[in-house]
Amino acid sequence: MKDQALEACLAACQACATACLQCAVACLNEPEPQKMKRCIALDLDCADACRLCAAYLARGSVHLGDACELCAHLCKVCGDECAKHPMDHCQACAQACRSCAEACQALAGRGHL
């Protein structure tokens, strides 16, 4: 993988997937995890999309552009939700989501790379 945009996106996807999973677990350990239900669900969806996008990047899938579009969308939705919560894990996740959305958006629509 020589393209800097591809490498940046792969790193952002991996970091975001990790941040989302850490956020989900931390939300489950909050005093009232039921209040974090939407955040947890979005964390899990976003982490899955990030891992899928990373896999498509690694193998140069012809569907990479589509995966990047989905990932960018879910990262934005998840990041917006996490940003609503003051906990450090939510704020860290929101930042990782914003970075990943930006990196994925740069590749969305590029098709086979």
RATA-V7371 format. One record per backbone hydrogen bond with DSSP energy under -1.0 kcal/mol. CO is the residue of the C=O (numbers start at 1). NH is the residue of the N-H. If there is no record, write none. Layout:
((CO:NH) (CO:NH))
//
This chain:
((3:7) (4:8) (5:9) (6:10) (7:11) (8:12) (9:13) (10:14) (11:15) (12:16) (13:17) (14:18) (15:19) (16:20) (17:21) (18:22) (19:23) (20:24) (21:25) (22:26) (23:27) (24:28) (25:29) (27:30) (32:35) (33:36) (34:37) (36:40) (37:41) (38:42) (39:43) (40:44) (41:45) (42:46) (43:47) (44:48) (45:49) (46:50) (47:51) (48:52) (49:53) (50:54) (51:55) (52:56) (53:57) (54:58) (55:59) (56:61) (61:64) (63:67) (64:68) (65:69) (66:70) (67:71) (68:72) (69:73) (70:74) (71:75) (72:76) (73:77) (74:78) (75:79) (76:80) (77:81) (78:82) (79:83) (81:84) (82:85) (87:91) (88:92) (89:93) (90:94) (91:95) (92:96) (93:97) (94:98) (95:99) (96:100) (97:101) (98:102) (99:103) (100:104) (101:105) (102:106) (104:107) (104:108) (107:110))
//
